[in-house]
Amino acid sequence: MITILSIISVFFVLRLATLIFSIKNEKRLRKEGAIEYGKINSLSMTIYHVIFYVLSISELIIVKNNFDVVSFIGVCLFVFSYIVLLYVMYQIRDVWTVKLFIAKNHKVNTSFLFKYVRHPNYYLNIIPELIGIGMLCHAWYTMAVILPFYALTMYNRITVEEKVMKQEIPQNS
């Protein structure tokens, strides 16, 4: 169990670093006149994310699971999700935040991953991250109960993002 908590701690520190990056971008975007959309949805996603982590770790502590093959697969998903997250952050640099902002002169990214996977941050970062921590902690109840709610919230976020991008970003961007 200590091994699993240590691994989660490392990923938690990485997540904090990405949040600092997000907050820095958010402040600059606001100053430059960017508009935030889906505030309640962003808050809901944040709450579900925190609840998922807390319940996964709680389930680990209650059940007292040890690191095994399932945990290893979880770590692999975790690592994959963070590699994708770093790639996404690198590609959209100045506009990457955990919230939904449309900047003035916002352009749609068409780099490799964005060209072939619509919304890679959601599908290749958030989903594998959550499944990864669930598997790492053997948090089967947490995954069964919280993931459907998170999925609905993420579906709403993607729907809003698609709608806003069609309305606010010129088609040739």
C-alpha positions in Angstrom: 0.0 0.0 0.0 2.9 2.4 0.7 4.2 1.9 -2.8 0.8 2.8 -4.3 0.5 5.9 -2.1 4.1 7.0 -3.1 3.2 6.6 -6.8 0.0 8.7 -6.2 2.1 11.3 -4.4 4.4 11.7 -7.4 1.5 12.1 -9.8 -0.2 14.5 -7.4 2.9 16.8 -7.5 2.8 16.6 -11.3 -0.9 17.5 -11.3 -0.2 20.5 -9.0 2.4 21.7 -11.5 -0.1 21.5 -14.3 -2.6 23.4 -12.2 -0.1 26.2 -11.6 0.5 26.4 -15.4 -3.3 26.5 -15.9 -3.8 29.3 -13.4 -1.0 31.3 -14.9 -2.6 31.0 -18.4 -6.0 31.7 -17.0 -4.9 35.0 -15.4 -3.2 36.1 -18.7 -6.2 35.0 -20.8 -8.6 37.0 -18.7 -6.4 40.0 -18.9 -6.3 39.7 -22.7 -10.1 39.6 -22.8 -10.7 35.8 -23.3 -14.1 34.6 -22.4 -14.8 31.7 -20.1 -17.6 29.3 -20.9 -19.2 26.5 -18.9 -18.1 27.8 -15.5 -20.5 25.4 -13.6 -19.4 22.5 -15.7 -15.7 23.2 -15.1 -16.4 23.4 -11.3 -18.3 20.1 -11.6 -15.4 18.4 -13.4 -13.0 19.7 -10.7 -15.2 18.4 -7.9 -15.6 15.0 -9.5 -11.9 14.8 -10.1 -11.1 15.5 -6.5 -13.8 13.1 -5.3 -12.5 10.4 -7.5 -9.0 10.7 -6.1 -10.2 10.9 -2.5 -12.5 7.9 -2.9 -9.9 5.8 -4.8 -7.3 6.4 -2.1 -9.9 5.8 0.6 -10.9 2.5 -1.0 -7.2 1.6 -1.2 -6.7 2.3 2.5 -9.9 0.4 3.5 -9.2 -2.7 1.4 -5.4 -2.5 2.0 -4.4 -3.6 -1.5 -0.8 -4.2 -2.4 0.9 -3.3 -5.6 0.2 -6.1 -8.2 -0.3 -6.6 -12.0 -3.5 -4.6 -11.9 -1.7 -1.7 -10.1 1.1 -1.9 -12.7 -1.4 -1.6 -15.5 -2.9 1.4 -13.7 0.5 3.0 -13.4 1.0 2.5 -17.2 -2.3 4.2 -17.9 -1.3 7.0 -15.5 2.0 7.5 -17.3 0.4 7.4 -20.7 -2.2 10.0 -19.6 0.5 12.3 -18.3 2.5 12.0 -21.5 -0.5 13.0 -23.5 -1.3 15.8 -21.0 2.3 17.2 -21.4 2.0 16.9 -25.2 -1.4 18.7 -25.2 0.0 21.4 -22.9 3.0 21.8 -25.2 0.9 22.0 -28.3 -1.6 24.6 -27.1 0.7 26.3 -24.6 -0.7 29.7 -23.9 -4.4 28.7 -24.0 -4.2 25.5 -22.0 -6.3 25.7 -18.8 -8.5 23.3 -16.9 -11.3 25.7 -17.7 -12.9 26.5 -21.1 -11.6 29.8 -22.4 -11.8 31.1 -25.9 -9.1 33.7 -26.5 -9.2 36.5 -28.9 -7.8 35.3 -32.2 -8.1 31.7 -30.9 -6.9 29.2 -33.4 -7.8 25.5 -33.6 -4.7 23.3 -33.2 -4.2 20.8 -36.1 -1.0 19.1 -35.0 -0.7 15.4 -35.3 -2.7 14.3 -32.2 -5.4 17.0 -32.5 -5.8 16.1 -36.2 -6.6 12.4 -35.5 -8.2 12.5 -32.0 -10.9 15.0 -31.3 -10.4 16.4 -27.7 -7.2 14.4 -26.8 -7.1 16.0 -23.4 -10.4 14.4 -22.4 -10.1 11.0 -24.2 -6.4 10.4 -23.9 -5.6 12.2 -20.7 -8.5 12.4 -18.3 -10.2 9.0 -19.0 -6.9 7.0 -18.8 -5.8 9.0 -15.7 -9.0 8.2 -13.8 -9.1 4.5 -14.9 -5.4 4.4 -14.1 -5.8 5.6 -10.5 -8.8 3.4 -10.1 -6.8 0.3 -11.2 -3.7 1.4 -9.2 -5.9 1.6 -6.0 -8.2 -1.3 -7.0 -11.0 1.2 -6.5 -13.7 -0.8 -8.3 -16.6 0.8 -6.3 -15.3 4.3 -6.9 -15.0 3.6 -10.7 -18.4 2.1 -10.8 -20.1 4.9 -9.0 -18.2 8.1 -9.9 -17.1 7.4 -13.5 -20.6 7.6 -15.0 -21.2 11.0 -13.4 -17.8 12.2 -14.5 -18.5 10.9 -18.0 -21.8 12.8 -18.2 -20.1 16.0 -17.0 -17.3 15.5 -19.5 -19.8 14.9 -22.3 -21.5 18.2 -21.4 -18.1 19.9 -21.4 -17.3 18.6 -24.9 -20.7 19.6 -26.2 -20.3 23.1 -24.9 -16.8 23.3 -26.2 -17.8 22.2 -29.7 -20.7 24.6 -29.8 -18.6 27.6 -28.6 -15.8 26.8 -31.0 -18.1 26.7 -33.9 -19.7 30.0 -32.9 -16.6 31.9 -31.8 -13.6 30.6 -33.9 -13.4 31.4 -37.6 -13.7 28.2 -39.7 -10.3 28.7 -41.4 -8.4 28.8 -38.1 
